[in-house]
Amino acid sequence: MKRKRSVVTSSPRVRDPYLGPLRLGLRRPRTRPQAAASGSPAASSGWPGAVSGESGLPAASEADARTGGRAVPAARPEIVDLSVDLAPRRPGRLVLQNPVMVASGTFGYGIEYGEVVDVERLGAICCKGTTLKPRLGNPPPRVTETPAGMLNSIGLQNPGVDAVIERYAPLWAGWQVPVIVNVAGESIDDYAGVVRKLDGVPGVAGIELNISCPNVGRGGLQFAVDRDAAAAVTAAVREATDLPLLVKLSPNVTDIRPIAQAIEAAGADALTAINTLSGIAIDRRTRKPLLGNVYGGLSGPAIRPVALRIVYEVAQAVDIPVVAIGGVSSLEDALDYFAAGAVAVQVGTAIFADPEVPLRIVDELRAYCAERGLASHLPLVGTALPARPNRPSSKGVEYRP
Ligand SMILES: Cc1cc2nc3c(=O)[nH]c(=O)nc-3n(C[C@H](O)[C@H](O)[C@H](O)COP(=O)(O)O)c2cc1C
């Protein structure tokens, strides 16, 4: 177990996390959030893996109902089992000790944070996007702060898959925490090529496909927005490896459900949702686009309602596990995503402000479950989903302004 060291705090929010030395931490919260959040799940669980009581309510709610709202007997936090299987179709291949992961592009290769975070206590690490050849990324400026979030246009700066295998995989192989390699490419061959190299490498526990990349052979249309392309790249990668395979959905689509279903049918073990939303910023001095690449990806609390909606839709459309990403910075955020059908969450942008957020959520989730007499967080999964899951929507888009 690594010891934590106090972090130097400077404001990294409007700086490029990939330029210069890492500046960890922003402002630590003056007061820690409560160990347990209030509010109890209201409806029956819609996720097949969820463990619910005889009434169909999560255990805490069931007990609340039986005792007329009196306190549920507390369990000892150490007997709460937060483990979750992200690849049930490949038993035992990707079982996380807890459902709090760190998101790709916000935690480097895990090594960078080793001095300040006990990485071994995380559920899993999704490393930086990795491509076949090294990439320098986009021209600066590459990040800017936005209301309740940030825009980034890092452009997949990375040393390439060979360097990742040589430099980082041997270190990961000595860790208990699974490291999932986030893979990007510009063609199906690119993706399959990277994954073929990663297949069987000790230290690589799984693959997360970043399909929010332009498909050069199809006029630059992103794989993630085209159902057939998303399915084709998933199938090609599935063919290239039997490593647990997570595919990361883009929010920049009209209806995510058919895309999610096509990816599931093509062999994904789990879905992660969501990647950043497309956005731009204007330099108020020059009145020109601020980012060197003009377009950037919006992340942070600003995208949470969108991500929640997508998780809610996807969880009803597929049978494989869904991992939620988008503005998670507290236990309450994670609980919302569980209610919407996610079995695990990833923390991204919040890490730049406070690298301790993921482990704080783990500890608070354990305490939350213990206080409600829950042996696991799984009864909390899917409580907000409709009673009859998979009901086809005739509307496609549920919200009309
Ligand atoms: C600086 C930065 C770099 C990112 N790089 C990647 C990447 O390489 N691959 C990827 O799939 N997602 C990448 N993402 C997206 C995040 O993994 C995550 O999906 C998104 O930021 C939403 O989560 P958040 O609001 O918690 O940050 C990046 C995000 C940020 C902020």
The ligand as an SDF file (V2000), in Angstrom:
LIG
                    3D

 31 33  0  0  0  0  0  0  0  0999 V2000
   -8.2960   16.0750  -20.4660 C   0  0  0  0  0  0  0  0  0  0  0  0
   -9.1750   14.9370  -20.9010 C   0  0  0  0  0  0  0  0  0  0  0  0
   -8.6560   13.9280  -21.7030 C   0  0  0  0  0  0  0  0  0  0  0  0
   -9.4780   12.8590  -22.1090 C   0  0  0  0  0  0  0  0  0  0  0  0
   -8.9550   11.8570  -22.8810 N   0  0  0  0  0  0  0  0  0  0  0  0
   -9.7270   10.7900  -23.2060 C   0  0  0  0  0  0  0  0  0  0  0  0
   -9.1810    9.6980  -23.9480 C   0  0  0  0  0  0  0  0  0  0  0  0
   -7.9930    9.6650  -24.2800 O   0  0  0  0  0  0  0  0  0  0  0  0
  -10.0110    8.6640  -24.2870 N   0  0  0  0  0  0  0  0  0  0  0  0
  -11.3390    8.6560  -23.9080 C   0  0  0  0  0  0  0  0  0  0  0  0
  -12.0580    7.6940  -24.2220 O   0  0  0  0  0  0  0  0  0  0  0  0
  -11.8610    9.6680  -23.1740 N   0  0  0  0  0  0  0  0  0  0  0  0
  -11.0960   10.7240  -22.8380 C   0  0  0  0  0  0  0  0  0  0  0  0
  -11.6250   11.7340  -22.0870 N   0  0  0  0  0  0  0  0  0  0  0  0
  -13.0570   11.6760  -21.6840 C   0  0  0  0  0  0  0  0  0  0  0  0
  -13.2020   11.1640  -20.2530 C   0  0  0  0  0  0  0  0  0  0  0  0
  -12.6740    9.8720  -20.0990 O   0  0  0  0  0  0  0  0  0  0  0  0
  -14.6780   11.1830  -19.8270 C   0  0  0  0  0  0  0  0  0  0  0  0
  -15.4240   10.3330  -20.6720 O   0  0  0  0  0  0  0  0  0  0  0  0
  -15.2840   12.5770  -19.8850 C   0  0  0  0  0  0  0  0  0  0  0  0
  -14.3510   13.5480  -19.4730 O   0  0  0  0  0  0  0  0  0  0  0  0
  -16.5520   12.6990  -19.0390 C   0  0  0  0  0  0  0  0  0  0  0  0
  -16.2820   12.4400  -17.6950 O   0  0  0  0  0  0  0  0  0  0  0  0
  -16.0190   13.6120  -16.6040 P   0  0  0  0  0  0  0  0  0  0  0  0
  -17.1230   14.6200  -16.7600 O   0  0  0  0  0  0  0  0  0  0  0  0
  -16.0080   12.9330  -15.2930 O   0  0  0  0  0  0  0  0  0  0  0  0
  -14.6850   14.2010  -16.9480 O   0  0  0  0  0  0  0  0  0  0  0  0
  -10.8350   12.8200  -21.6930 C   0  0  0  0  0  0  0  0  0  0  0  0
  -11.3400   13.8490  -20.8670 C   0  0  0  0  0  0  0  0  0  0  0  0
  -10.5280   14.8830  -20.4730 C   0  0  0  0  0  0  0  0  0  0  0  0
  -11.1170   15.9570  -19.5740 C   0  0  0  0  0  0  0  0  0  0  0  0
  1  2  1  0
  2  3  1  0
  2 30  2  0
  3  4  2  0
  4  5  1  0
  4 28  1  0
  5  6  2  0
  6  7  1  0
  6 13  1  0
  7  8  2  0
  7  9  1  0
  9 10  1  0
 10 11  2  0
 10 12  1  0
 12 13  2  0
 13 14  1  0
 14 15  1  0
 14 28  1  0
 15 16  1  0
 16 17  1  0
 16 18  1  0
 18 19  1  0
 18 20  1  0
 20 21  1  0
 20 22  1  0
 22 23  1  0
 23 24  1  0
 24 25  2  0
 24 26  1  0
 24 27  1  0
 28 29  2  0
 29 30  1  0
 30 31  1  0
M  END
$$$$
